[in-house]
């Protein structure tokens, strides 16, 4: 039997039913949000029933709201009136299942999520932070009111039922060619350079999957390559009114390799960036979570059309391969230097089986 998610308002008049909580962004379109509300009209009076779907950026905890500070900023919002009936969606198989489950007095509704909205992302709270995580979330809410949306009308919590849903993206079935980068760097007091080349076999990896990186070093210089260090950085773009961009390292691993002057090295090193190693990092982007279930590092954001303004949180990753080259001769450590290249990385979840 299909799982059903439901929430009843405090006054018992409204029960919201949804058949799923994850809605997939297929790039060309996003799954429709089809649901029903069961009405018990005893206390409605002359109030109407509305359903809204909102995508919002949430700052900090709800405790702030007591002080009259707004802690949610709507990025996109849509309302429909379902009683008296003013919105007649084409019934989907999901509607029919939910209406059977809800019984009498169940009214269907439907929303289309635009495909230029961000996916659900939460920012990891610090160890001492209280309340809900900051981030982008989607909420379906049904409520009783005289008018659809008025700043003057106070809507009581007991006249409201709400469910958080997620907009998610999954890895495409076709994986692209792996990236490759190389550099040739010359040094002071050395006639010849160090060549570094790094490559990956594909452009997209799944969360928790080991990522092999092929590294080739040709050290023609008179210096010694002392160490290879690989880091993975997550860059989070928060686009609201101003664009904030910040980068956090989610993996840093050293491979104690040395390559003597005129030596070569060719090998594959393997890394696996995971949230478990980063649980103390405040502000790290994670996939949006429902309740306190497990989550993971945020998936890379896939954008289809750059002309539309995308608000919210955009996430990307890059891998940096760094060689530490020690200076030779009298000056020794004073002339040590780094040689580095960067590779883009996409991290995502596989598409679940239907």
MOHU-V823208 format. One record per residue. N is the residue number from 1. RES is the residue in one small letter. SS is DSSP state (H for helix, E for strand, L for the rest). Layout:
{{N	RES	SS} {N	RES	SS}}
This chain:
{{1	x	L} {2	x	L} {3	x	L} {4	x	L} {5	x	E} {6	x	E} {7	x	E} {8	x	E} {9	x	L} {10	x	L} {11	x	L} {12	x	L} {13	x	L} {14	x	E} {15	x	E} {16	x	E} {17	x	E} {18	x	E} {19	x	L} {20	x	L} {21	x	L} {22	x	E} {23	x	E} {24	x	E} {25	x	E} {26	x	L} {27	x	L} {28	x	L} {29	x	L} {30	x	E} {31	x	L} {32	x	L} {33	x	E} {34	x	E} {35	x	E} {36	x	E} {37	x	E} {38	x	E} {39	x	E} {40	x	L} {41	x	H} {42	x	H} {43	x	H} {44	x	L} {45	x	L} {46	x	L} {47	x	L} {48	x	E} {49	x	E} {50	x	E} {51	x	E} {52	x	E} {53	x	E} {54	x	E} {55	x	E} {56	x	E} {57	x	E} {58	x	E} {59	x	L} {60	x	L} {61	x	L} {62	x	H} {63	x	H} {64	x	H} {65	x	H} {66	x	H} {67	x	H} {68	x	L} {69	x	L} {70	x	L} {71	x	L} {72	x	E} {73	x	E} {74	x	E} {75	x	E} {76	x	E} {77	x	E} {78	x	E} {79	x	E} {80	x	E} {81	x	E} {82	x	E} {83	x	E} {84	x	L} {85	x	L} {86	x	L} {87	x	L} {88	x	L} {89	x	L} {90	x	L} {91	x	L} {92	x	L} {93	x	H} {94	x	H} {95	x	H} {96	x	H} {97	x	H} {98	x	H} {99	x	H} {100	x	H} {101	x	H} {102	x	H} {103	x	L} {104	x	L} {105	x	L} {106	x	E} {107	x	E} {108	x	E} {109	x	E} {110	x	E} {111	x	E} {112	x	L} {113	x	L} {114	x	L} {115	x	L} {116	x	L} {117	x	L} {118	x	L} {119	x	L} {120	x	L} {121	x	E} {122	x	E} {123	x	E} {124	x	L} {125	x	L} {126	x	L} {127	x	L} {128	x	L} {129	x	L} {130	x	L} {131	x	L} {132	x	L} {133	x	L} {134	x	E} {135	x	E} {136	x	E} {137	x	E} {138	x	E} {139	x	E} {140	x	E} {141	x	E} {142	x	E} {143	x	E} {144	x	E} {145	x	E} {146	x	L} {147	x	L} {148	x	L} {149	x	L} {150	x	L} {151	x	L} {152	x	L} {153	x	L} {154	x	L} {155	x	L} {156	x	L} {157	x	H} {158	x	H} {159	x	H} {160	x	E} {161	x	E} {162	x	E} {163	x	E} {164	x	E} {165	x	E} {166	x	E} {167	x	E} {168	x	E} {169	x	L} {170	x	L} {171	x	L} {172	x	L} {173	x	L} {174	x	L} {175	x	L} {176	x	L} {177	x	E} {178	x	L} {179	x	L} {180	x	E} {181	x	E} {182	x	E} {183	x	E} {184	x	E} {185	x	E} {186	x	L} {187	x	L} {188	x	L} {189	x	L} {190	x	L} {191	x	L} {192	x	L} {193	x	L} {194	x	E} {195	x	E} {196	x	E} {197	x	E} {198	x	E} {199	x	E} {200	x	L} {201	x	L} {202	x	E} {203	x	L} {204	x	E} {205	x	E} {206	x	E} {207	x	L} {208	x	L} {209	x	L} {210	x	L} {211	x	E} {212	x	E} {213	x	E} {214	x	E} {215	x	E} {216	x	E} {217	x	E} {218	x	E} {219	x	E} {220	x	L} {221	x	L} {222	x	L} {223	x	L} {224	x	E} {225	x	E} {226	x	E} {227	x	E} {228	x	E} {229	x	E} {230	x	E} {231	x	E} {232	x	E} {233	x	E} {234	x	E} {235	x	E} {236	x	E} {237	x	E} {238	x	E} {239	x	E} {240	x	L} {241	x	L} {242	x	L} {243	x	E} {244	x	E} {245	x	E} {246	x	E} {247	x	E} {248	x	E} {249	x	E} {250	x	E} {251	x	E} {252	x	E} {253	x	E} {254	x	E} {255	x	E} {256	x	L} {257	x	L} {258	x	L} {259	x	E} {260	x	L} {261	x	L} {262	x	L} {263	x	L} {264	x	E} {265	x	E} {266	x	E} {267	x	E} {268	x	E} {269	x	E} {270	x	E} {271	x	E} {272	x	L} {273	x	L} {274	x	L} {275	x	H} {276	x	H} {277	x	H} {278	x	H} {279	x	L} {280	x	L} {281	x	L} {282	x	L} {283	x	L} {284	x	L} {285	x	E} {286	x	E} {287	x	E} {288	x	L} {289	x	L} {290	x	L} {291	x	L} {292	x	L} {293	x	L} {294	x	L} {295	x	L} {296	x	L} {297	x	E} {298	x	L} {299	x	L} {300	x	L} {301	x	L} {302	x	L} {303	x	L} {304	x	L} {305	x	L} {306	x	L} {307	x	L} {308	x	L} {309	x	L} {310	x	L} {311	x	L} {312	x	E} {313	x	E} {314	x	E} {315	x	E} {316	x	E} {317	x	E} {318	x	E} {319	x	E} {320	x	E} {321	x	E} {322	x	E} {323	x	E} {324	x	E} {325	x	E} {326	x	E} {327	x	L} {328	x	L} {329	x	L} {330	x	L} {331	x	L} {332	x	H} {333	x	H} {334	x	H} {335	x	H} {336	x	L} {337	x	E} {338	x	E} {339	x	E} {340	x	E} {341	x	E} {342	x	E} {343	x	E} {344	x	E} {345	x	E} {346	x	E} {347	x	E} {348	x	E} {349	x	L} {350	x	L} {351	x	L} {352	x	L} {353	x	L} {354	x	L}}
